[in-house]
């Protein structure tokens, strides 16, 4: 326990805030968790009046170290050198841990493999420069050193690093389009994001590629910003949804399509040390290719997603 004497008569939370130099919210939690006493008596009321000279004692709860579950999977490495690593993230794998995450994450796998990782994003996010949603697949860059991490983060800001996504949607787009609408937390459903007043700037370009006789369309998407669920939210504003997306789309599809058919297909960046412009293609996973082989003209698909020309399709939308 740490102790100090109140220098003046005031509320308990104000006395602690002034002494500890932390936020009022942190102090409020400290008191309500029963970690504060006044003259030896436990106090859980933030407005409790302390008198000058009262002895206030407090302690910080020790954070429990996360126990990593067994890691029984592997991740495809597309490229690796001493500065960075590119992986093809599978569906169902969370990138980094959070209080609600119980299963092993990509960061856990990286540590398990003994891969050197940058540390500037904190312990839970070692090496993570950018993320992909749990069900989304595809190319993800991991920084091995802090210097590489800083340079790659700057590339995200100046747009010299980015990704082109492929998605299967339930109804063809009318035209190629840019959606420029702010995104924030959905006020009625905390699991969802939405276009909201006062949200963070979000801009996405969508390009039509090819469609089936059943009106399912393969599209490409380019992000100009990186908001949570951005592609899914912006498609929702167009009345379109990604196959398998039962959060923004239709629950009845989930029994036939087990996950969101969204894939980060092409990643481009400038090497943080050599300055070389680099591109990486993340092969589609079997579930998505099986669906596309069944319903699409594969020759047309191959032509449309050609890495040498895919980026050119967005030129008229810049």
N, C-alpha and C positions, 0 to 999 in steps of 0.2 A: 504493500500500500504506500502511496505517496501522500504526504500531508502538507498543509500550509494553513496559516491563520488568516481569517478574513480581515482585510484592512479597513473595511467600512461596512455599515449595515446596508444590505441590498438583497435582491433575489439570489437564490442559490445558483441558477443557471448563468446569471450575469457575472457572479463572482468567479465561477469556473471558467467561463469564456475569456474573461480578462486575464486570468492567471495562466491558463493553458495555451492561449493564443491559437485556438482552434475554432471551427464554425459552431454556431448555435445548435445546428442539427446534431453534430457529434456530441456536444455536451448533453443535449436532450436525451439521446440514446444512452449515454453513459448513466444518467440518473435513472431512467426508466428500466434499465437492465439491473438495477440494484447494486451498482458498483460505486456508489457515493455514500459516505456517512458524514454526519455533523455531530461532533462531540460524542462519537462512538455509536450513534443511532443511525440506522439505515434510512435514507430519505429517497422517495421515489417521485416526489412532487417538484417540478421544475421551479414553481413560483414560491417555494418555501423560503421564508425570510430568515436570513442569517444575520447575526449581530457582530459587530466589530469584536475581534478576538476569538470568535468561534473557531474550533479546529475542524477543518474540512479534510477528509481523506478520500482518495479515489484510486482506482486501479483499472488498467486496460485489460479487457478480455483477450486472452491469447487466441489468435486465429488458428483454427485446426488445419493442419497440413493436408492437402488433398491426397487421397489414396488413389493411385492410377489403377484402373481395372486392367486385367490381362490384355495384352495386345496380340490378337490372333489374325491380323490382316497385313497386307503389304500395299504399298503405293508405288505406281510407276514413276520413275525418274526420267524426265525427258532430256535434261541437261544438268551438268554439275561441273563447277570449277571451284577454286579456293575462295571465291567471293560470293557466289550465289548458286541457287538450286532451283530448277523448274520441275514441278510435279504435275501429273494428271490426276486431279482429285476425283475419287469416286463418289457416287451418291451415298447419302447417309452418314458421311463423315463430317463432324463438326471441326472447324479449323482450329479454334482454341477454346479453352475451358471457360466456364462461367458458373455462377452459383447453381443454375438449374441443370447443368450438364453433368450427367453421371457416367456416360460412356467414355472410352478413350478418344482422344482428339488427334488431329494431324500433328500438333506440337508434341503430344505424347509420343507419337510414332517417330518423329524426328529425333527426339531425345533418346528414345529406345534404340535407335539405329546408331547413336553416337555421333550424330552430325553436329558440327560446330554451328552455333546460332548467335545472331545479334541479340543484345539485351536491352536496347533502348526503349522497347515497347512494354517492358515489364515482364515479370516472371511467367505469367500466363500466356503471353503473346510473343515469346522468344522467336525471332526471325520473321515474324509475319508483317509484311509490308502492306498487303491488301488481302481481303478475304473473299470467300464465296459462300453463299448460303448452303446450309446442310445438304439439301437435296440436289443442288446444282452441281454439275460436273465440270471438269476442264482444267485449263492451264492456270497455275498459281506460282508466283515467284516468292522464294524464301531467301532472306539475306543471311549470310554466314557471319558477317562482321558488322560492327556498328557503322564504320565508314561507308560500307556498301549500302547499308540500310538508309542512311541519311541521303545519299545520292539518289537512290531509287525512289525515295519518298518525294524528293524534289521533282523527279520526272513525272510522278503522278499529278503534281500540281501544275506543271507547265505543259502537260499532255504529251510529252515525248514518250511516255509509256502508256499502253492501253490494250484493250482486248476487243475482239469481235466475237459476238455470241451467235449461236445458232439455236433456234427454238421452233417447235411444232405448235401451231396455234389452231384453235377450233373453228375459225372462220376467216377467210382471206381478208387482208387489208384492202381498202379501196385504192390507196396509192402509197407510194413511199412517203414517209412523213417524219417530221421531228416533233416530239412532244416536249414542251418546256413548261413544266408545272411543278410548284414546290411540294415537297413530300415531308410528312411528319407522322407521328403516331396517331393511329385511328382512335378518336376519343371514346368510341363505343366498344372497341375490341382491341385489347392491348397486344394481341398476337399479330395484328395486322398494321400495315402502314397505309397511308392514304394521301391524296392531294388535299392539303389543308392550308388555310390562310395562316401566314406566319411560319410555314414550314421552310425547310432548307432548300435552296435552289437545286433543281434537278432537271437534266436535259438528256433525252435519249433519241437517237435516230433509228428508224426502222426501215428496212428494205425488203420488198417482196422477192422471193427466189423462185419457188415453184410450188404447185399445189396438186392435190389428188382429185379424183372425180367425186370424192366424198366431202369436198370443201375444206379438208385439212391443208394448211399451208406451211411450208418451210420458209422461215424468214431469217434475216440476219439483223443483229442489233449492235449499235455502238454507243457506249456510255461516254458522255462528256463530264459527268459527275458520278460519284460512287455512293449512292444512298441505299440503305437496306431495302431489299425487294424492289429496287427501282424499275427494272424491266417489267416485272409482274404488275406493279401499280400503274405504270403508264399504259400498258396494254389494256388494263381494266378500264381506264378512262375512254378507250376507243371501243369498248364493248367486246374486246377480244381476250382470250385466256389461253395459257399454255396447257397442253394436254397433261393430265395428271395433277394439275394444280387445284386441289380441293380447298385451299384457303381462299383464293381469289376467284376460282372457277366453279366447277360443279362436282359435288360429292359423288354423284352416281358414276363418274368416270373412274373412280379410284379402284374399283374392283377389277378393272381391265388394264389400267395403266398404273403401275405401282409407285411412280415418282414423277417429279416435274421434269419434263423433257426440255431442259435448258442447259446448254453446254458452252463453256468458254473455249472457243475453238482455236483462235489465233491470238497469240500474245506477242506484242512488239515492245522493244525497249532499247536503250542505249547502254552498252556495257559500262558499269560504273568506273572501270579503270582503263580499259583499252579505248573507249569512245566508239567502239564498233556498233553499228545499228544491227540488231538481231531480231529474228522472228522465230517463233516456236509454234508448231501445230500439235494440238492435243487430240489424238485419235478419239472418235466417238466410241462410247461404250456399247457393248453387245445389245442391250435392250433397245436402245434408240436406233441402232443400225438395223436390227431385225424388223422393227416397225417400218422403217423407211424402205428397206428392201421389198417389203410386202406391198406397199401402197404407192411408191414413187417410181418414176423412171430414173434408174440409177445413173445412166449416162448424163441426164440433164442435171441431176444433183451434183455429180462430180464436176461438171462444167461450172455450175453456179458457185460452188464453194472452193474453187481453185484459189489457193493462197496468193497466187501472183496477180489475181484480178479482183478478189473479193473487196479489198479496200476501195477500189475505183468505183464500185457501185454506190458509194456514199458521197462521191464528189459533188453531185448536184444538190446535196442537202447540207453542205458545210455552212 
